[in-house]
Amino acid sequence: MSIRSFLSKQFIDVIQWTESEDGVLAYRYPMQDMEIQNGGKLTVRESQMAAFVNEGRIADIFGPGLYTLNTHNLPLLTDLMNWDKQFESPFKSDVYFFSTRLQVNQHWGTPNPVTIRDKEFGAVRLRGFGIYSYRISDPRVFYTKISGTRDIYRVGDVEGQLRNTIIGRMSDTFAESSVPFLDMAANQIALGQKIAEFLKPVFSDLGLSLDTFVVENLSLPDELQKRLDERIGMNMVGDMGRYTQYQVAQSMPIAAGNEGGGAAGIGVGLGAGLTMAQSMMNAMKPGPGGAPGAPAATTPATGAPAGGDATSKFCINCGKPMARAAKFCPECGSAQQ
């Protein structure tokens, strides 16, 4: 190589990287047809680390700081290339920058329900979602196993791997937690910490550090949630006898307003309401030994008490008692059938 050709080479004497966009984990400094001048400057900012890669092997890792690139602070690279410490030659190595800041607001969720064993319900299909955050802790491992020689490696490139890893570990965590589903909502923080303990070794094996893991919500599929709501409703009802009495009382206005056509319908509805009220009162009266007695028998045709006056009946309009032979109600004057 002539002196003119040697001098015409473009030597890089300042190497630095500022993130131009979010979500970049690894970035290869562009060095196509360029060399790094011996004595050049390398700037590694906070939340960054840099790696020198020579002939496919990582030579050195640099943390935050300002470095002068020479054979004194690149002993491993010097050993690889068999350079003498006085050898004045450009370095011909790739430089990779790694972002070590937290990658926050990463979402995880179960696309399909996860079947787990529950102490109270037996087998339960469970859905869950939440967020987590992580960062690069070991650039050497991350470069070797994940990013490789790509010019740029983003969060989205590893997102699927991490999400599927989280879901795969959830079943084991739920099984070992021994927390019933109904108690999980009150223990979501502890549950998230338990899952994080399972996940940290997995993240570490990829050169990553799991910082936070949050369980935001746990739920059942719609059909199971409906069954759970029914069970909760039954538990809230408690005493079925008292609940039945309450339902009878609530249905009285509805029964009185049933469609029956004109005054006859109103009267029949009111008569039915009175009969139901009488049944409820009889049911609530204490019988022998203090137990509620059976409702008194009624005459279905007239609604009058079985043991009452056989010569009386109720007006179909106002419900007042009247003589059975009367054609008109003495109270409201309505014609009787």
C-alpha positions in Angstrom: 0.0 0.0 0.0 1.4 3.4 -1.0 1.7 6.3 1.5 -0.9 8.2 -0.4 -3.4 5.4 -0.2 -2.6 4.9 3.5 -3.2 8.6 4.2 -6.3 8.8 2.2 -8.1 6.2 4.5 -10.8 7.7 6.7 -9.8 7.1 10.3 -12.5 7.4 13.0 -11.2 9.3 16.0 -14.5 9.9 17.9 -17.0 7.1 18.6 -20.3 7.9 20.3 -24.0 7.0 20.1 -27.1 8.9 21.1 -30.4 7.1 20.8 -32.5 8.6 18.0 -35.6 6.5 18.9 -37.1 4.5 21.8 -36.9 0.8 22.0 -33.4 0.2 20.6 -31.4 -2.4 22.6 -28.3 -2.8 20.5 -26.7 -0.6 17.8 -23.6 -1.3 15.6 -21.6 1.8 15.0 -21.2 2.2 11.2 -17.7 1.4 10.2 -18.0 0.3 6.6 -14.6 0.9 4.9 -13.5 2.8 7.9 -11.0 2.2 10.7 -10.6 3.4 14.3 -7.5 5.5 14.8 -5.2 4.4 17.6 -5.7 7.1 20.2 -9.2 7.8 19.2 -11.9 8.7 21.7 -14.8 6.5 22.8 -17.7 8.1 24.7 -20.0 5.8 26.5 -22.9 7.6 28.2 -24.8 6.7 31.3 -27.4 4.0 30.5 -25.0 2.6 27.9 -22.3 0.0 27.5 -20.1 -0.6 24.5 -18.4 -3.7 23.1 -15.4 -4.2 20.8 -15.8 -7.2 18.5 -12.9 -8.4 16.5 -13.2 -11.1 13.9 -16.4 -12.3 15.5 -15.1 -12.4 19.1 -15.8 -9.8 21.8 -12.5 -8.2 22.8 -13.5 -5.8 25.5 -16.6 -4.3 27.2 -16.7 -0.6 28.2 -19.0 0.9 30.8 -20.0 4.6 31.0 -17.0 7.0 30.6 -14.6 8.6 28.2 -11.9 6.3 26.8 -8.8 6.9 24.7 -8.4 3.8 22.5 -4.9 2.5 22.6 -3.1 -0.8 23.4 -3.0 0.1 27.1 -6.8 -0.1 27.7 -7.4 -2.8 25.1 -5.1 -5.6 26.5 -7.4 -8.4 25.4 -7.7 -7.0 21.9 -3.9 -6.6 21.8 -3.5 -10.2 22.9 -5.9 -11.4 20.2 -4.1 -9.5 17.5 -0.5 -10.1 18.9 0.1 -6.4 18.7 3.1 -4.8 20.4 2.2 -2.0 22.8 4.2 0.4 20.6 2.5 -0.6 17.4 0.9 2.4 15.9 -1.9 1.0 13.7 -5.7 1.6 13.4 -8.0 -0.8 15.0 -10.2 -2.8 12.7 -13.0 -3.8 15.0 -16.7 -3.4 15.2 -18.2 -1.4 18.0 -21.6 -2.2 19.4 -23.5 0.0 21.8 -26.1 -1.4 24.2 -28.8 0.5 25.9 -28.9 -0.4 29.6 -31.8 1.8 30.6 -35.1 0.3 31.8 -37.5 -0.8 29.1 -40.7 0.1 30.8 -44.4 -0.5 30.2 -43.9 -3.8 28.5 -47.2 -5.7 28.3 -47.9 -9.3 28.9 -51.1 -11.2 28.7 -52.7 -14.7 28.2 -54.2 -14.9 24.6 -55.9 -18.1 25.8 -57.0 -19.1 29.3 -54.5 -21.0 31.4 -55.8 -24.1 33.1 -54.7 -24.4 36.7 -55.7 -26.4 39.8 -57.6 -24.6 42.5 -58.2 -25.8 46.0 -61.8 -24.6 46.0 -63.1 -25.0 42.4 -60.8 -27.8 41.3 -59.7 -27.0 37.7 -60.0 -23.3 36.7 -59.3 -21.6 33.4 -57.7 -18.3 34.2 -56.8 -15.2 32.2 -54.4 -12.5 33.3 -52.5 -9.5 32.0 -50.1 -6.8 33.4 -46.8 -5.0 32.7 -43.1 -5.6 33.4 -39.8 -3.8 32.9 -36.3 -5.0 32.2 -32.9 -3.9 31.1 -29.7 -5.3 29.6 -27.3 -6.4 32.4 -24.7 -8.4 30.5 -23.9 -7.1 27.0 -21.6 -10.0 26.3 -24.3 -12.6 26.9 -27.0 -10.5 25.1 -24.7 -10.1 22.0 -23.8 -13.8 22.0 -27.3 -15.2 22.4 -29.7 -12.6 21.2 -28.6 -9.6 19.1 -25.6 -11.0 17.2 -24.2 -9.0 14.3 -27.4 -7.1 13.4 -27.0 -3.4 12.8 -29.8 -2.6 15.1 -31.8 -4.8 17.6 -35.1 -3.4 19.0 -37.4 -4.3 21.9 -40.0 -5.6 19.5 -37.5 -8.3 18.3 -37.3 -10.0 21.7 -40.8 -9.1 22.9 -42.5 -12.3 21.7 -39.9 -14.5 23.3 -40.2 -12.8 26.7 -44.0 -12.8 26.6 -44.3 -16.5 25.8 -41.7 -17.2 28.5 -43.8 -15.3 31.1 -47.0 -17.2 30.1 -45.2 -20.5 30.2 -44.0 -19.9 33.8 -47.5 -18.7 35.0 -49.0 -22.2 35.3 -46.2 -23.4 37.5 -46.4 -20.3 39.6 -50.1 -20.5 40.1 -49.9 -24.2 41.0 -47.2 -23.7 43.6 -48.7 -20.5 45.1 -51.6 -22.6 46.7 -53.7 -19.4 46.7 -57.4 -20.0 45.8 -58.7 -18.0 42.9 -61.1 -16.0 45.1 -58.1 -14.8 47.1 -55.8 -14.0 44.2 -57.3 -10.5 43.7 -56.3 -9.6 47.2 -52.8 -11.0 46.7 -51.9 -9.8 43.2 -48.8 -8.0 44.5 -47.5 -11.1 46.2 -48.4 -13.2 43.2 -46.5 -10.8 40.9 -43.4 -11.1 43.1 -43.7 -14.9 43.1 -43.8 -15.0 39.3 -40.9 -12.6 39.1 -38.8 -15.0 41.2 -39.4 -17.7 38.6 -38.6 -15.4 35.7 -35.4 -13.7 36.9 -33.1 -16.7 36.1 -34.7 -17.0 32.6 -34.1 -13.3 31.9 -30.5 -13.5 33.3 -29.7 -16.4 31.0 -30.4 -14.0 28.1 -28.2 -11.2 29.5 -31.3 -9.3 30.8 -32.4 -8.2 34.3 -36.1 -8.3 35.2 -36.8 -5.2 37.2 -40.5 -5.2 37.9 -43.4 -7.5 37.2 -47.0 -6.4 37.9 -50.2 -8.5 37.7 -52.9 -6.0 36.9 -55.9 -8.3 36.5 -57.0 -11.9 36.9 -60.3 -13.1 35.4 -62.3 -16.1 34.3 -63.7 -16.7 30.8 -67.2 -15.3 30.4 -69.0 -18.7 30.8 -67.1 -19.5 34.0 -67.6 -15.9 35.3 -71.4 -16.4 34.9 -71.3 -19.5 37.0 -69.2 -17.8 39.7 -71.7 -14.9 39.8 -74.6 -17.4 40.3 -72.7 -19.0 43.2 -72.0 -15.7 44.8 -75.7 -14.8 44.4 -76.8 -18.0 46.2 -74.3 -17.3 49.0 -75.7 -13.8 49.4 -79.3 -15.0 49.6 -78.6 -17.1 52.7 -81.9 -18.3 54.2 -84.0 -19.4 51.3 -87.3 -19.3 53.3 -86.9 -15.6 54.2 -85.8 -14.9 50.7 -89.0 -16.6 49.3 -91.1 -14.4 51.6 -89.4 -11.3 50.4 -90.0 -12.3 46.8 -93.7 -12.9 47.5 -94.0 -9.4 49.0 -92.1 -7.9 46.0 -94.4 -9.6 43.5 -97.7 -8.3 45.0 -97.7 -5.0 43.1 -96.9 -6.9 39.9 -99.6 -9.4 40.5 -102.1 -6.7 41.2 -101.2 -4.9 37.9 -101.4 -8.0 35.7 -103.3 -7.5 32.4 -106.8 -8.9 32.6 -108.9 -6.4 30.7 -110.7 -3.6 32.4 -112.2 -3.7 35.9 -112.3 -7.5 35.9 -108.6 -7.7 35.4 -107.9 -5.2 38.1 -110.2 -7.0 40.5 -108.7 -10.4 39.8 -105.2 -9.0 40.1 -106.0 -7.3 43.4 -107.7 -10.5 44.7 -104.7 -12.5 43.8 -102.5 -10.0 45.6 -104.6 -10.2 48.7 -104.5 -14.0 48.6 -100.7 -13.9 48.3 -100.5 -11.4 51.2 -102.7 -13.7 53.3 -100.5 -16.7 52.4 -97.4 -14.7 53.4 -98.9 -13.6 56.7 -100.0 -17.2 57.5 -96.5 -18.4 56.7 -94.9 -15.9 59.0 -97.2 -16.7 61.9 -95.6 -19.0 64.4 -97.2 -22.4 64.6 -97.0 -25.0 67.4 -93.7 -25.0 69.0 -92.8 -21.5 67.6 -92.3 -22.8 64.0 -94.0 -20.9 61.2 -97.4 -22.4 60.4 -98.7 -23.5 57.0 -100.7 -21.0 55.1 -104.5 -21.2 55.5 -106.4 -22.9 52.7 -108.3 -20.6 50.4 -111.2 -21.1 48.1 -109.7 -20.8 44.5 -113.0 -19.7 42.9 -113.7 -16.6 45.1 -110.5 -16.0 47.0 -112.5 -16.0 50.3 -111.2 -17.8 53.3 -112.3 -21.5 53.5 -113.5 -21.1 57.0 -115.2 -17.7 56.5 -118.8 -16.6 55.8 -120.1 -18.5 52.8 -122.7 -15.7 52.0 -120.0 -13.0 51.4 -117.6 -12.3 48.6 -115.1 -9.5 47.5 -115.8 -6.8 45.0 -113.9 -7.4 41.7 -113.1 -3.7 41.5 -112.3 -2.4 45.0 -111.9 -5.7 46.8 -114.3 -4.7 49.6 -116.4 -7.5 51.2 -120.0 -7.6 50.1 -123.1 -9.9 50.0 -122.7 -12.8 47.6 -126.2 -12.2 46.1 -125.5 -8.4 45.5 -125.3 -7.4 41.8 -123.5 -4.1 42.6 -120.8 -3.2 45.1 -122.2 -1.0 47.9 -118.8 0.8 48.2 -117.8 1.6 44.6 -121.0 0.7 42.7 -119.3 -1.5 40.2 -121.3 -4.3 38.6 -120.5 -7.8 39.7 -120.3 -10.9 37.6 
